[in-house]
Amino acid sequence: MHRHEHTQAPASEPAGGEEFWDGRYNESTRIWSGEPNALLVREAADLAPGRALDLGCGEGADSVWLARRGWRVTGSDISKVALGRAAGHAEEAGVADRVDWQRHDFAESFPEGEFDLVSACFLHSYGDFPRDRILRRAAAAVAPGGVLLVVGHAGGPSWDPHAHAEIGFPTPQEVLAQLELPAGAWEVLLAAGHVQALTDPEGRPATRPDNVLKVRRLA
């Protein structure tokens, strides 16, 4: 797959989200493709580089892509293993000095500062993970004139359309409502669905419905 997904561990996981994801990343030397998320590339390619926050950065493909384009990036994830791997990829790409890697469990803490781009790609959850509150915190971190990009699944993949149905995948309009943005302070640039092309576990062509919300802070 030419994207990464980051889904927080179930609330019932006895060791907690950090241990769950450290174990997940330790299962393989690479979990994701190493390519940036296609919707981030499409929606951020024309933005003037500034300060960016990559929430749920995983192994760092999005952060590295942004850094290569001149952004100064804060890449944040719950897994120390993923962050160590991401730092290695940034070093290999020659952009280590442009990325600040920070470990956060977003239910408990959040990177400080204001950013010209805040990207949350496939930040889904199980259990009581407060995604709505985290995305509101993400919006609050956007500097005036900056952009918040939220990319999420709209359902399961074509070979298993009911996968993870217990999570609940909000529409872009529902995400917009959950953000509770002040009237007149934000501009909606895009709220739409998207069909992601990928391969199924057998290597055959498949699809998954996604959605994207892109808003700009005016004041």
Secondary structure, 3 states (H helix, E strand, C coil): CCCCCEECCCCCCCCHHHHHHHHHHHCCCCCCCCCCCHHHHHHHCCCCCCEEEEECCCCCHHHHHHHHCCCEEEEEECCHHHHHHHHHHHHHHCCHHHEEEEECCCCCCCCCCCEEEEEEECEECCCCCCHHHHHHHHHHCEEEEEEEEEEEECCCCCCCCCCCCCCCCCCHHHHHHHHCCCCCCEEEEEEEEEEEEEECCCCCEEEEEEEEEEEEECC
